[in-house]
Amino acid sequence: MIRFAKFLCLMLLSAFVFAQEPAQKMPDFDFVNVKGGHTTQADLDKNKKTLIVFFDATCPHCQKASAFFNMHLKELSKVNVLFVTLDEQKSINMFMQQYAPLIPNATNVKILRDTNYAFVPTFLPKRYPAIYVYDQKNQLQLYTNDDKELEKVLQTLSDKS
């Protein structure tokens, strides 16, 4: 009976997680910057849109998305770009070297570790990669977890609205 109750609780929790909608207003955050220190929402340029890519180093769709953004880094130059992960530093380094070697040196990009596991309960992603575009007023313009919609992400970032 206890097993059944645990199973039922797990199923109900799963249904809640899949029913959640991504954060419509960018939540406050405090993540560890892989280059040292912390990064918060206050550190972002308020005159720019923000692209947030929540990724896992072992996720093939994340690898594809990161390689895409790496190839389109020039188009992202006027955007705050945050790559956020739960991974350890060694995994992040290997991931970036293999799939997105230009990203770590871009001045408008921050690679961040969520060491407090706060991203999921605050940004409410559905799965990896979770890609968010927030406008200058921190309102969600686009959310996707589909690596087939990456061109749409670039288009949303380039729109003036």
N, C-alpha and C positions, 0 to 999 in steps of 0.2 A: 504494500500500500504506500509506503514512504517513497519507493522508487517511482511509482505512478505519480505521486504528488510532485516530486522533483521534475519529472518529465513534463507534467502539465505546466508548472511554473516556467520552465525553460521555453516551452512553446509559446506561452503568453508573452514572455519577455521578447522573444524573437519577433512576434507579430507587432509588438510596439515599436521595436527598432526599425523594422521595415516600413512601418507606417509614418515614421517621422519625416518632417520636411526640413531641408537644410536651413540654416540660420539666415533669415531675411535681412537682418542687420548684422554687420560684422561684430562678433562678440569681442570683448576685451580679452587679451591674451598676454601671456608672458612665456616665451619659449627660449631655450638655450641656443644661442648662435654658435655654429660650429667654428667660427673664427674667434670666439671668445665673447664673454658677456651675455647679456640677455637682449631680446628684441620684444617690444610691446607695440600695440597699436599706435601709441604716441610717437614712435620712431618713424612712422611712415610719412611720406610726403603727401600732405592733404590735398595737393593740387593734381594728384595723379590717381588713376584707377589702380586697383590692386588685383593681381592674379595670385590665387593661392592654390598650390598643387599639393594635396595630401597623398603621399606615396609610401609604398613599401618596396624595399630593394629587391625582393624576390618576385614581385608581381610583373608578369609579362606585359600587361596593359600599361602599367606605370613606366616600364622601360620604353615602350613605344611613345608614350606621351612625352616623356623627358627628352628623348631623342628628337622629337618634333620641335619642342620648344628650344632645344639647343640649336637646331637648324634655323629657327626663326628669331634668334636672339636680337637681331637688329630691329625687328618690328616691335619688340618688347622694351626697347630702350627708354620709352617715356611712360613706363608702367612700374609700379611697385610689384616685385615678384618675390613670392615666398614659397619655398619648397619646404614642406613640413613632414616630419617622419617620426616614428617611434623607434627607428633602428639605431643601432650603436654606431659610433664614429667610423669604425673599420668598414662596416657594411656600406655606409654612406660614401666613403671615399672610393671604394671599389665600384659602386653603382655609378657615381659621377664620372669616374675615369672611363668606364666602359660605354655609357649611354649618353652622357651629357658633359663632355670634357670642357666646354667653354663656359658653362653656367657658373662654376665656383669663382671665376675671376671677373664676372660681370659686376659692375658697380651698383646696379639697381636690383641685384638679386641677393637674397639672404637664404641660406640653407639652415633650417632650424630643427632642433630636436625637442620633441614634446616629452620631456622627462617626468612630467607630473600626470601624464595621461589625461590631459584636459581637453584635447582637440575633439575627440568623439562626442563627449556629452555636451559640448558647447556649440560646435559647428554642425553637428548632426549629419555626418556623411552617410551615404547608403552603402558604398563599397569603394575599393581602390580602383583606379585613381579617382579621388574626389577633387573636382576642379571648380573653383569659385571665381567669379568676376564680380568685384564690388566697385561701385562708382565712388566719386570723390566725397559723397555724403555717407559712405559706408553702407549703402543699400545694395542688396544682391541684384545683379543684372542677369546673371546666368549661372546655373549650376549644371554640371554634367559629370557623369562617371563613365561616359562612353568615349573611347579613344577614336571613334569614327567622327566625332563632333569637334575635333581640334581646330579645323578651319573656322568653324562657327565661333569658337573662343577668340581667335585672332580678330575676326570681324567685330565682335562685341567690344573688344578692347580698343579697336580703332574708331568705333562710332563716337561721335562728339557728345552724345547724351550721357 
